[in-house]
Amino acid sequence: MPISDKLKKLIDWYEAVLEHPHRTEIARELRSEDDLFLLMLYSEMLGIPNPVYYYTLELYPYMIEEFHDWHLRMGMEKSPLSGIRCC
């Protein structure tokens, strides 16, 4: 086995050791970032002005699948948007 493969395995192991105790924190932060992104994406539909609304329109088809989980995490039992039916 070449030394570069051994070094790569050692680096991967080291990162896994450092990351292990913080996995829940990392997952929580990623979920928080996703929630903020979805809020920005759907803000115009919720009545909050969004200056980049035109550019975020093309992201809707990709993000619609995550909308249900997002509005449940935000405390909304039903979809707040009439154009998006997920429940």
Phi and psi restraints in degrees (value plus and minus 20) as a CYANA .aco file:
   2 PRO   PHI     -84.9   -44.9
   2 PRO   PSI     135.4   175.4
   3 ILE   PHI     -83.4   -43.4
   3 ILE   PSI     -50.9   -10.9
   4 SER   PHI     -86.2   -46.2
   4 SER   PSI     -56.7   -16.7
   5 ASP   PHI     -87.8   -47.8
   5 ASP   PSI     -59.8   -19.8
   6 LYS   PHI     -84.7   -44.7
   6 LYS   PSI     -61.7   -21.7
   7 LEU   PHI     -84.9   -44.9
   7 LEU   PSI     -60.3   -20.3
   8 LYS   PHI     -84.2   -44.2
   8 LYS   PSI     -61.4   -21.4
   9 LYS   PHI     -84.7   -44.7
   9 LYS   PSI     -59.6   -19.6
  10 LEU   PHI     -84.4   -44.4
  10 LEU   PSI     -62.2   -22.2
  11 ILE   PHI     -85.4   -45.4
  11 ILE   PSI     -63.0   -23.0
  12 ASP   PHI     -81.7   -41.7
  12 ASP   PSI     -62.8   -22.8
  13 TRP   PHI     -83.1   -43.1
  13 TRP   PSI     -63.6   -23.6
  14 TYR   PHI     -82.0   -42.0
  14 TYR   PSI     -63.5   -23.5
  15 GLU   PHI     -84.5   -44.5
  15 GLU   PSI     -59.1   -19.1
  16 ALA   PHI     -84.6   -44.6
  16 ALA   PSI     -59.1   -19.1
  17 VAL   PHI     -85.7   -45.7
  17 VAL   PSI     -62.1   -22.1
  18 LEU   PHI     -90.4   -50.4
  18 LEU   PSI     -54.3   -14.3
  19 GLU   PHI    -100.8   -60.8
  19 GLU   PSI     -46.7    -6.7
  20 HIS   PHI     -73.6   -33.6
  20 HIS   PSI     -70.6   -30.6
  21 PRO   PHI     -90.9   -50.9
  21 PRO   PSI     -32.4     7.6
  22 HIS   PHI    -131.7   -91.7
  22 HIS   PSI      -6.0    34.0
  23 ARG   PHI     -81.4   -41.4
  23 ARG   PSI     -61.5   -21.5
  24 THR   PHI     -87.0   -47.0
  24 THR   PSI     -57.9   -17.9
  25 GLU   PHI     -84.9   -44.9
  25 GLU   PSI     -62.5   -22.5
  26 ILE   PHI     -83.5   -43.5
  26 ILE   PSI     -63.9   -23.9
  27 ALA   PHI     -83.5   -43.5
  27 ALA   PSI     -60.3   -20.3
  28 ARG   PHI     -84.4   -44.4
  28 ARG   PSI     -62.8   -22.8
  29 GLU   PHI     -86.1   -46.1
  29 GLU   PSI     -60.8   -20.8
  30 LEU   PHI     -83.9   -43.9
  30 LEU   PSI     -60.4   -20.4
  31 ARG   PHI     -85.2   -45.2
  31 ARG   PSI     -59.0   -19.0
  32 SER   PHI     -84.0   -44.0
  32 SER   PSI     -61.8   -21.8
  33 GLU   PHI     -84.7   -44.7
  33 GLU   PSI     -60.0   -20.0
  34 ASP   PHI     -83.8   -43.8
  34 ASP   PSI     -60.8   -20.8
  35 ASP   PHI     -82.8   -42.8
  35 ASP   PSI     -62.9   -22.9
  36 LEU   PHI     -84.2   -44.2
  36 LEU   PSI     -61.9   -21.9
  37 PHE   PHI     -81.9   -41.9
  37 PHE   PSI     -64.5   -24.5
  38 LEU   PHI     -87.0   -47.0
  38 LEU   PSI     -56.0   -16.0
  39 LEU   PHI     -81.4   -41.4
  39 LEU   PSI     -63.5   -23.5
  40 MET   PHI     -85.7   -45.7
  40 MET   PSI     -57.5   -17.5
  41 LEU   PHI     -86.5   -46.5
  41 LEU   PSI     -63.4   -23.4
  42 TYR   PHI    -119.2   -79.2
  42 TYR   PSI     -11.3    28.7
  43 SER   PHI     -81.6   -41.6
  43 SER   PSI     -58.9   -18.9
  44 GLU   PHI     -82.7   -42.7
  44 GLU   PSI     -57.7   -17.7
  45 MET   PHI     -91.4   -51.4
  45 MET   PSI     -44.9    -4.9
  46 LEU   PHI    -108.8   -68.8
  46 LEU   PSI     -22.5    17.5
  47 GLY   PHI      77.5   117.5
  47 GLY   PSI     -12.4    27.6
  48 ILE   PHI    -119.3   -79.3
  48 ILE   PSI     104.0   144.0
  49 PRO   PHI     -78.6   -38.6
  49 PRO   PSI     116.2   156.2
  50 ASN   PHI    -148.9  -108.9
  50 ASN   PSI      90.9   130.9
  51 PRO   PHI     -87.9   -47.9
  51 PRO   PSI     -39.0     1.0
  52 VAL   PHI    -129.5   -89.5
  52 VAL   PSI       7.5    47.5
  53 TYR   PHI     -75.5   -35.5
  53 TYR   PSI     -61.8   -21.8
  54 TYR   PHI     -79.8   -39.8
  54 TYR   PSI     -57.5   -17.5
  55 TYR   PHI    -100.4   -60.4
  55 TYR   PSI     -44.8    -4.8
  56 THR   PHI    -105.7   -65.7
  56 THR   PSI     -31.5     8.5
  57 LEU   PHI     -77.8   -37.8
  57 LEU   PSI     -58.3   -18.3
  58 GLU   PHI     -93.2   -53.2
  58 GLU   PSI     -29.8    10.2
  59 LEU   PHI    -107.2   -67.2
  59 LEU   PSI     -37.0     3.0
  60 TYR   PHI     -74.0   -34.0
  60 TYR   PSI     -67.1   -27.1
  61 PRO   PHI     -79.7   -39.7
  61 PRO   PSI     -49.9    -9.9
  62 TYR   PHI    -101.5   -61.5
  62 TYR   PSI     -48.0    -8.0
  63 MET   PHI    -117.9   -77.9
  63 MET   PSI     -27.7    12.3
  64 ILE   PHI     -82.2   -42.2
  64 ILE   PSI     -51.0   -11.0
  65 GLU   PHI     -88.2   -48.2
  65 GLU   PSI     -49.3    -9.3
  66 GLU   PHI    -108.0   -68.0
  66 GLU   PSI     -27.8    12.2
  67 PHE   PHI     -82.2   -42.2
  67 PHE   PSI     -61.8   -21.8
  68 HIS   PHI     -79.7   -39.7
  68 HIS   PSI     -69.2   -29.2
  69 ASP   PHI     -81.8   -41.8
  69 ASP   PSI     -57.3   -17.3
  70 TRP   PHI     -85.7   -45.7
  70 TRP   PSI     -68.7   -28.7
  71 HIS   PHI     -89.7   -49.7
  71 HIS   PSI     -46.2    -6.2
  72 LEU   PHI     -90.0   -50.0
  72 LEU   PSI     -60.7   -20.7
  73 ARG   PHI     -86.1   -46.1
  73 ARG   PSI     -48.6    -8.6
  74 MET   PHI    -101.8   -61.8
  74 MET   PSI     -22.4    17.6
  75 GLY   PHI      72.1   112.1
  75 GLY   PSI      -8.0    32.0
  76 MET   PHI    -119.5   -79.5
  76 MET   PSI      97.9   137.9
  77 GLU   PHI     -91.1   -51.1
  77 GLU   PSI     -56.8   -16.8
  78 LYS   PHI    -133.6   -93.6
  78 LYS   PSI     140.2   180.2
  79 SER   PHI     -83.9   -43.9
  79 SER   PSI     106.8   146.8
  80 PRO   PHI     -97.0   -57.0
  80 PRO   PSI     -27.0    13.0
  81 LEU   PHI    -127.4   -87.4
  81 LEU   PSI     110.7   150.7
  82 SER   PHI     -94.9   -54.9
  82 SER   PSI     -46.3    -6.3
  83 GLY   PHI    -100.1   -60.1
  83 GLY   PSI     -34.6     5.4
  84 ILE   PHI    -137.0   -97.0
  84 ILE   PSI      93.6   133.6
  85 ARG   PHI    -126.7   -86.7
  85 ARG   PSI      96.5   136.5
  86 CYS   PHI    -148.1  -108.1
  86 CYS   PSI     -35.8     4.2
